């Protein structure tokens, strides 16, 4: 089956967690992967082509896309996985406007800029796949997370808009909504919660695992496998969908 063989894939947030596993998985299946993140130290150990860029700016997104085009060719697969979490957020009446703006800049503005830049080429080629990493918080809001919740809800709106605009041109746009995954970003939130409640981070993770019928949290590999399917030629019948990867739980 054709899968992603030979396709140019731009994967953001590829230095760690879900993005790192996804970049490696797509490469192992024959995609020509460009990995993008802000940390060069993490990208250097991937063994893939990479670009260091701030994807919360129009200039950073332009750099990532143009460098990929110059080095690998037009982007055929965009995996928008970068983002920041909610560890430092507060209840809405205490939420700092600066934190709100920073979250939107990275979690929502970046995916908009990247989509805008790559979809035109995809339409001209008559083929494209966009996959956005949202969150279960994109459908069920968590406590004291107005910026993160709103950005992840907004990401689904962006995904569905791209699906409508580009769908007539054999370009699909979908999202994955992971539950709790033990990534570096989620570890930060576990540490913050543990300090606030006077328990250990491991106890936080035990509670998170108990949210799911199987008694464990989702693995990065499980999320990456769904992303890889949505990035493949075989997913042509799936467009505008938000797919939850949460082991049967709502979080």
C-alpha positions as CSV (number, residue, x, y, z in Angstrom):
1,X,0.0,0.0,0.0
2,X,1.3,3.5,-0.8
3,X,0.9,4.9,2.7
4,X,3.3,7.9,3.1
5,X,6.1,6.5,0.9
6,X,8.1,9.3,-0.7
7,X,5.8,12.0,0.6
8,X,7.3,15.2,2.0
9,X,6.2,15.6,5.6
10,X,6.6,18.6,7.9
11,X,6.2,17.6,11.5
12,X,6.2,20.4,14.2
13,X,7.0,19.9,17.8
14,X,9.2,17.1,16.7
15,X,11.9,17.4,19.4
16,X,10.0,15.5,22.1
17,X,6.9,13.6,23.0
18,X,4.2,12.8,20.4
19,X,5.9,14.9,17.7
20,X,9.2,13.1,18.0
21,X,7.6,9.6,17.8
22,X,5.5,10.7,14.9
23,X,8.4,12.1,12.9
24,X,10.3,8.8,13.4
25,X,7.3,6.7,12.5
26,X,6.6,8.6,9.3
27,X,10.3,8.3,8.3
28,X,10.3,4.6,9.0
29,X,7.4,4.2,6.6
30,X,9.2,6.0,3.8
31,X,8.2,9.7,4.2
32,X,10.8,12.4,3.7
33,X,10.5,14.1,7.0
34,X,11.4,17.6,8.1
35,X,11.3,18.0,11.9
36,X,10.7,21.4,13.4
37,X,11.0,22.6,17.0
38,X,12.6,25.3,19.0
39,X,15.3,23.2,20.6
40,X,18.2,22.2,18.4
41,X,19.6,19.9,21.0
42,X,16.6,17.7,20.8
43,X,16.3,17.8,17.1
44,X,20.0,16.8,16.6
45,X,19.4,13.4,18.1
46,X,16.5,12.5,15.8
47,X,18.7,11.6,12.8
48,X,16.3,13.5,10.4
49,X,16.4,16.8,8.5
50,X,15.4,19.5,10.9
51,X,14.8,23.2,11.2
52,X,14.9,25.3,14.4
53,X,12.0,27.8,14.4
54,X,9.6,29.6,16.6
55,X,6.3,28.5,15.2
56,X,4.3,31.1,17.1
57,X,5.3,33.7,14.6
58,X,4.5,34.2,10.9
59,X,8.3,34.5,10.2
60,X,9.1,31.3,12.0
61,X,6.3,29.4,10.1
62,X,7.5,30.9,6.8
63,X,11.1,29.8,7.5
64,X,9.9,26.2,8.3
65,X,7.9,25.9,5.1
66,X,10.3,27.6,2.7
67,X,13.3,25.6,4.1
68,X,11.3,22.4,3.7
69,X,10.4,23.3,0.1
70,X,14.0,24.2,-0.7
71,X,15.5,21.1,0.8
72,X,12.9,18.4,0.3
73,X,10.2,19.8,-2.0
74,X,6.6,21.0,-1.6
75,X,5.0,19.9,1.7
76,X,2.5,17.1,1.1
77,X,1.9,16.2,4.8
78,X,1.6,18.7,7.6
79,X,1.5,17.5,11.1
80,X,0.8,20.4,13.4
81,X,1.8,19.0,16.8
82,X,3.7,21.8,18.6
83,X,2.1,23.6,21.5
84,X,2.3,24.7,25.1
85,X,0.3,23.3,28.0
86,X,-1.8,24.6,30.8
87,X,0.5,24.1,33.8
88,X,0.8,27.7,34.7
89,X,-2.8,28.8,34.1
90,X,-5.2,30.0,36.7
91,X,-9.0,30.3,37.0
92,X,-10.4,32.8,34.6
93,X,-10.6,35.8,37.0
94,X,-7.0,35.4,37.8
95,X,-5.7,34.5,34.3
96,X,-3.0,36.8,33.0
97,X,-3.6,38.3,29.6
98,X,0.0,37.7,28.7
99,X,-0.4,34.0,29.2
100,X,-3.5,34.0,27.1
101,X,-1.8,35.7,24.2
102,X,1.3,33.5,24.4
103,X,-0.9,30.3,24.3
104,X,-2.9,31.5,21.4
105,X,0.3,32.6,19.5
106,X,1.8,29.2,19.7
107,X,-1.2,26.8,19.8
108,X,-3.5,28.5,17.3
109,X,-1.7,31.3,15.3
110,X,1.1,28.9,14.3
111,X,-1.2,26.2,12.9
112,X,-3.1,29.0,11.0
113,X,0.1,30.4,9.4
114,X,1.4,26.9,8.5
115,X,-1.9,25.8,7.0
116,X,-2.1,29.0,5.0
117,X,1.4,28.5,3.6
118,X,1.2,24.8,2.6
119,X,-2.4,24.3,1.4
120,X,-2.0,26.3,-1.8
121,X,0.8,23.9,-3.0
122,X,-1.3,20.9,-1.9
123,X,-4.2,22.1,-4.1
124,X,-1.9,22.7,-7.0
125,X,-0.6,19.1,-6.7
126,X,-4.0,17.7,-6.1
127,X,-3.0,16.0,-2.9
128,X,-2.4,16.9,0.7
129,X,-2.8,15.7,4.3
130,X,-3.1,18.0,7.3
131,X,-3.2,16.6,10.8
132,X,-3.6,18.7,14.0
133,X,-2.8,17.6,17.5
134,X,-5.6,19.0,19.6
135,X,-6.6,17.4,23.0
136,X,-9.5,16.0,24.8
137,X,-9.5,19.5,26.3
138,X,-10.5,20.6,22.8
139,X,-14.0,19.1,23.5
140,X,-14.2,18.8,27.3
141,X,-12.7,21.8,29.1
142,X,-10.4,21.2,32.1
143,X,-10.4,23.3,35.2
144,X,-8.3,26.5,35.3
145,X,-7.2,26.2,31.7
146,X,-9.1,28.9,29.8
147,X,-6.2,29.6,27.4
148,X,-5.3,26.0,26.6
149,X,-8.9,24.9,26.4
150,X,-9.8,27.7,24.0
151,X,-6.8,27.2,21.8
152,X,-7.5,23.5,21.5
153,X,-11.2,24.1,20.7
154,X,-10.1,26.7,18.2
155,X,-7.7,24.3,16.6
156,X,-10.7,22.1,15.7
157,X,-12.4,25.0,14.1
158,X,-9.3,25.7,12.0
159,X,-9.1,22.0,11.1
160,X,-12.7,21.9,10.0
161,X,-12.3,25.2,8.0
162,X,-9.4,23.8,6.1
163,X,-11.3,20.6,5.5
164,X,-14.1,22.6,3.8
165,X,-11.9,24.9,1.9
166,X,-9.4,22.3,0.6
167,X,-11.5,19.2,0.6
168,X,-12.7,19.6,-3.1
169,X,-9.0,19.4,-4.1
170,X,-8.2,16.0,-2.6
171,X,-6.7,17.6,0.5
172,X,-7.8,16.3,3.8
173,X,-7.7,18.0,7.2
174,X,-8.2,16.1,10.5
175,X,-7.2,16.2,14.2
176,X,-6.3,13.8,16.9
177,X,-7.4,14.5,20.5
178,X,-5.1,12.6,22.9
179,X,-6.0,12.0,26.5
180,X,-3.3,12.1,29.1
181,X,0.1,11.1,27.6
182,X,3.2,11.0,29.7
183,X,5.2,13.5,27.7
184,X,7.6,16.2,28.9
185,X,4.9,18.8,28.6
186,X,2.5,16.7,30.7
187,X,5.2,16.1,33.3
188,X,5.3,19.9,33.8
189,X,1.6,20.0,34.6
190,X,1.9,16.9,36.9
191,X,4.7,18.6,38.8
192,X,2.7,21.8,39.1
193,X,-0.4,20.0,40.3
194,X,1.6,17.9,42.7
195,X,3.2,21.0,44.4
196,X,-0.2,22.7,44.6
197,X,-1.8,19.6,46.3
198,X,1.1,18.5,48.4
199,X,1.4,15.1,46.7
200,X,4.0,13.5,44.4
201,X,4.0,13.7,40.6
202,X,3.7,9.9,40.5
203,X,0.6,10.1,42.6
204,X,-0.8,12.6,40.0
205,X,-0.1,10.1,37.3
206,X,-1.8,7.3,39.2
207,X,-4.9,9.4,39.4
208,X,-4.7,10.3,35.7
209,X,-4.3,6.6,34.8
210,X,-7.5,5.8,36.8
211,X,-9.5,8.0,34.5
212,X,-9.3,5.3,31.8
213,X,-11.0,1.9,31.7
214,X,-7.6,0.1,31.2
215,X,-6.0,1.9,34.1
216,X,-3.1,3.5,32.2
217,X,-2.5,6.7,30.2
218,X,-2.1,6.8,26.4
219,X,1.4,6.3,24.9
220,X,3.0,8.6,22.4
221,X,3.2,5.6,20.0
222,X,-0.6,5.1,20.1
223,X,-1.2,8.7,19.2
224,X,1.5,8.6,16.5
225,X,-0.1,5.6,14.8
226,X,-3.4,7.5,14.4
227,X,-1.6,10.5,13.0
228,X,0.3,8.3,10.6
229,X,-2.9,6.8,9.3
230,X,-4.4,10.3,8.8
231,X,-1.3,11.3,7.0
232,X,-1.5,8.4,4.6
233,X,-3.1,8.0,1.2
234,X,-5.4,5.3,2.7
235,X,-7.2,8.0,4.8
236,X,-8.6,9.7,1.8
237,X,-12.2,9.1,3.0
238,X,-11.6,10.8,6.3
239,X,-11.9,14.6,6.3
240,X,-12.9,17.2,8.9
241,X,-12.8,14.6,11.8
242,X,-11.6,15.0,15.4
243,X,-10.5,11.5,16.5
244,X,-10.1,11.0,20.2
245,X,-7.2,8.8,21.4
246,X,-8.1,8.3,25.0
247,X,-8.6,4.7,25.8
248,X,-12.3,5.1,26.1
249,X,-12.1,8.0,28.6
250,X,-13.3,11.6,28.1
251,X,-9.9,13.1,29.2
